[in-house]
């Protein structure tokens, strides 16, 4: 079977898309002889900022010559994006070999799509003889498939309301699930600025040393466009680096990555750190470029919960300031979102910065129909400038036609929404992306 065949097959193996729990996955890991893991392991959980943290860790470790594997989800365009070794997506052939190996051990036991993929990733990492493995949690943490591996350092980037049907309806409940990646006696790096007290109490009771943003480490930027980071080592020594370029990613997530490297005693040289931060980018995270075919500036962002939408709104407001056009620059927003998300919260977070709304839907069963999304949006926003489209490309093209030279078209709401525009634009346009303005 080719990769497409395998992915289609894996989707049929379990009646549920998600089934949280570790027993079956642990059993398979033993059959695949995935234990013990010889590489150092960093596990990253969090509502937002996980991707930025993983990308920073991977880039800085590679720049220092480490052999690195990274497992992330979901992917934007190709499944291969989820599993990287040596800074490159694994090949179709490697994935097919890993899937075949997992299937050989499965013996009719059902595995979810994520569980199957996680086992394949861990098998590939074992074959690659790596120094470091970075595992991004798919959902929650405590019962997520990646948690069958004991980490050397746990990172929680943020704790906000999302996936509430699975993780609970309060920050305390969600924090408990994310804290499940902690291991006794091993550090937790927490980049949430107001973590629930219950999580910190759980860490204390489990003898987990906590490195908390705003206390043991922090980050800041100044009016001159320079970024600073400070943190503490395991010996309580204080470290500080100043005069760095401001990261283009989730700044607290980047800071958490630096704190983790400090604890591993893999602190990068300031020159390496500056070079990496100056070039760091991640597809679909405030991704900026110029669309030469439609002659417009574009920003793609996968924000799909209120906290991420608030961050996007803040960055768009700063974009206006940095560009010098201020309120003359209009923000035209293309929005398509899944029905199980906090749609009112997302729309309310963006309302203050959006001038014109283009409402659409993607071809996914979970997606909120465009007309229903439009009704929700109209009941919240202050602007009356809204139009509805049956697909994302049509909404995007309409927004581009309406955009002036100082304006920007923003596409957001889900990974699926952003993926549709990345597929429309093609690799050549995306490969030549740059900061708009």
N, C-alpha and C positions, 0 to 999 in steps of 0.2 A: 504493500500500500504506500502511496505517496503521503505527504504531510496533510494535505487537504482531506484525504480519505481517513487518516488516523483521527484528525480532529472531529470529523463527523461521527466516527465510531465512538469516540470517548464520550461524546455528548449523550449517547444512548444508554450508557452503562448504569445510570442511577436514575430512579424516578424523581428525585429531587435535585434542584440546582445546587442547594446548600444543605449539608448535614454536618453540623458542628460536632466534633468529638475526635479523640485521638487514638482510641483502641485499635480500630481497623488499620489506620495508617502506620501505627507503631509495628503492628504485626507484619505488614508489608515491608517496612524498612528492615526488619530482621531477616525476612526472606531474601531481600536484595543485598543483604550484608552491608548495610550503610553505616553500621556502628562498628567501632568508634569513629568519630570524625576527627581527623588529624589536624585540619585547618583551624585557625581561630575563627570564631563565629560572632557576628554582630547581628542581632535581630532588632528590627525597627517596626514599631507600631505607632498608631496615631490617626486621628480623624483627618487632619490635613498636614502637609509638610513632609510626609514620608518619602515621596519621590525626590524632593530636593535634598533631603538628608542622605538618601542612598546614592544619588548622583554625586554629591560632594565626597562622600567616603570613597566611592569607586575611583573618581578622578584623582584624588590626592594619593591614594594608595598605589595606583598605577604609576603616577608620576614619580613615586619613590622606588619603583622597581619591584613591587610586590606582585605575585601571581594572584589575581582576584577573580572570584565568581560572584555574580549578583543575580538574585531572583526577585522579580517585581511583578506586579499585576495591577490592573488589567493592561492589555496591550492596546495601542492605538490603531495600528494597521496590520501588523504581522505578528503571529504568535511568537515568532523567534525573538521579538523584543523582550520577552519575559525572562529569558535565560541568557546571560552574558558571561563569557570567560575571556580574560585578557582584554577587556574593553570592547569586544565584538559580540554581536548576536550569534548564537550557535546556528549551525547550518541545518537545512532541512534533513539532510542525511543523518546528522547526529541526533536530531530530535526523533526521527523515525526509529533509529536504533534503540534509543532510550525507551520510547513507547513500547517497542517490541519486548524489551527486557521486563518492563513492568507487567505487561500483559501475560508474559510467560509465567510470572509468579502469582497472577491474580486468582486463578482457580475458581472462576465464577463468582467470586465475592464482589459485590457492587462497590464502585468507587465513584465519587463525584468528579466532575471535570477538573476542579481545582486540586483535589487530592491526587488524581492521576498525574497531573502536570507537576505537582510538587515533588512527588517521588521520582519522576523522570529528571527533574532538575537536580535533585540531590545525587542521583546516580551519575549524571554527567559531571557534576563537581568532583565526585570521588575519582572518576577516571582522569580528571585533569591535573591532579596533584597540585592543589592550590595552597597558598599561604593563608588566605583570608576568604571567608564566605560571608556575604551580606544577604540576609533574608528579610524581605519585606512581608509583613503580615497581610493576609488578604482581607480578613474580617475579624475584628476584635483582637484576639491574641491568645487567651487562655485555651480555647478549644480549636484554634486554627491549626491547619495541617503543618505549618512550618514549626510549630511549637513542640514537635517530637524531637527536635534537636536542641540540646542545652547550649545556650549562648554564653559567651565570655563577657559580653556587655549587652545590656538591654537599653534601647532608646525608645522613649515615648515622646513624640513630637508635639502632640496637642490632644486635647480631650474636648470634644463637642458633640452635639446631638446629630447623629446620623445612623442609619441601619438600626433604628430603634426597635423594629420588630424582632431583631435577633439579639441585640445587645442591652436592651433596657431603655427606659424613657427618661432617665436622669443622668447627669454627669457622674454621680457617684457610682451608679450601676455600670456605666460604660467604662469608667476608670478601673473598676474591679476586673472587667474582662481584659482590658489592655495590660493591666499589671500582672496577668498570668504568665507573661513572658519572662518575668524576673526569676532569678535563681539565687538561692541563699549564698551569701558571702561574695556575690559578684555585683559589680556596679550597675546602677540604673541611672541613666542620663535623662532628665525630664526637661523638655523645652516648653511645657505648658506653664504659663506664668501664674496661674492660680489653680494648682492641682487640688482635687478634692482631698479633704483631710483623711478620709478613709483609706485612700491609696497610700498615703505617706505612713499611716499607722500600720498598714499591711506590710510595707517595706521594712519598717522598724522591727516588727514582730518576726520577720523572716531573715533578719540580719543582713539586709540588703543596703549597702551604702548608697545614698541618693546624692546625685550632683544636680542641683536645681538651678535653672536659669533665673537670673536675678539675684542669686546668692553665690553659688560656687563658680558659675560662669555667666557671661553675658556678652551682648554685642550692641554696637551703636554706630550711627553714621552722623556725619557733620555736614554743614552747609557747603563745604568745599568738595563734597562728593567722595569723601574718604570714609572707610569702614574700619572699625576696631573690634577686636575680640580679646576677652580675658577669661582665664580659667584656672583651675587648680589640678595639680597632679595627685597621684595616690599618696605621695609623701607630704601633701598639703602645701607644696611649693606653689607660688603664684606666678602665672605666666601671662604675658600681654603682648599683643601684636597690633601695631597701628599703621596707618597710611596705606591700607589695602583698598582695592577697588570694591565698590558696593556690589554684592552679589546680585545677580539677576533673578535669583530664586528666593524661596521662603527663607528669610534671614535667620529666624530662630532655628529652623531646621538645619541650616548650614552651620550655625553656632554649635548645635548639638553634635554634629559630626566632628567638629574640631575638638570638642571636649572628649568625645570617645577616643579619638586618636591620641590625645594627651594621656588618657588613662592607660592606653596600650603602650605608651612610651614610643609612639610612632609620630611624633610631632614633625610636620614638614618644615623644611628650611623656608624662611620668609620669602625668598625669591620664588621658590616653587609654589608656595601658597598664593602669592600675588598673581603669578601667571595663570594658575588654575582658576582662581576666583574671577579673574578678568575675562575668561573665556567660557565660564560655566553656563550651560543652558540645558533646558529639558523640554522636549516636545510637548506642546499643549499647556505649558505653564507660563502664562503671559508671554507667549511666543509671538514675536513681532517681525513683520516683513512687509514688503511692497508687492502687490499683485500687479505685474506688468501688463497682463492681458486686460484687466478691468480697471487699471490705473487708479488704484486706491490703496491706502494704508490699512493694514489688517493686524488684529491681535487675536490669537486663539488662546482660550483658557478653559480648562476642564472643570471649573468651579461648579459644584453640584449640591452644596449645602450652605446654610446661611453664613457660617464662619468664613468659608472660602469666598463667598460672594462679597462679604464685607471687605476682605483683603483685596479682591479684584477692584471694588469700587474705590478703595483708597489709592491703589496704584494708578487707576485711570484718572483720578483727580490730580495726582502728581504728574502724570503724563501731560495733562493740560498745562500745568505750571511750567514744566521743563521745556515744553515746546514754544512757550512765549505767546501763543495765540489766546490762551485763557478760554473764556466762555465762547469765543468766536468759533472754536473748534468743536464741532458736533460729534457726539458719540452715538453711532447707529448700532444697535444691539440685536443680533440674531440669537434667539433663545429656543431651545428644545430640551426637554427635561423628562426624567422618568417620573411616573405617577406616584411612586412610593417615596418621593423626596418631599421636603418641606418647601413646597412651591411658594406659598405666601412669604415665608422667611427669605427665600432667595430673591424674589421680586422686590420686596421691601428694601433689602440691602442694596440693590442696584438702582433703585428709583431716583435717588438724588443726583446721579451722574449721567443717566441715559436720556438722550433727547428724542430718539425715534426708536420704536420697538418693531421688530420683525419676528413674528411668532411662527414656529414651524413644528414639525414632528419628524422623528426618525423611524425607520422600519424595524421596530423592536416591540415585542409584545408588552413590555413594561412601560413604554413611552406614553406620556399623557397626550391624548389627541389635541391637535393644534387649536381647534375651536374651544375646547374646554380650558386649555392653557390661556387662551386669549381672554376668556371670561374672567378667570382668576386674576389675570394681570390688570385688566381694565378696572377691576374693583379696588385695586390697590394704588396704582400709579397716579401721579399728578398730571402727567402729559396725556393728551388725547390722541397723539400721533402714533397709531398702531395699525399694523396690517397683518393678515394671516395668510400663510402658505402651507401647502400640503407636504412639502419636503424642504430639507435644509438648503440644498443647492439653489432652489428657486428663491428662497428668502435671502440668501447670501448675494445672489446676482442682483436682486432688486436693491439691496442696501448699497452695493457697489455703484450702481447706476446713480443713486441719489447722493452719494458722498462727494463732497468738494475736496479740493487739494489739501485743506487743513484738517479735514475730518478723518475719523477712523471707524472702520467696521470691526466690531467685536463679536466673536462667535463663542458661545458658552452654553453651559447647562449639563453637559455630560461628556464622557469619553467618546460615546457614539457620535454626538453632535460634532465635536472637533474632528473626529476621524473622517467624517463625510467630506469636510472641506479640505483636509489634507489629501484625501484621495482625489478630489476634484482638481487640486492645484498641481499635483505631481511632484516628483522628486527634484526637478531642476529648479523650480521656484523656491522650494523649501531649502534647498542646499545653498541658495544665495540670500538667505534671509539676513536681516540686519535690523537694528533698532530703528523704528520709524521716527521721522523727524531728524 
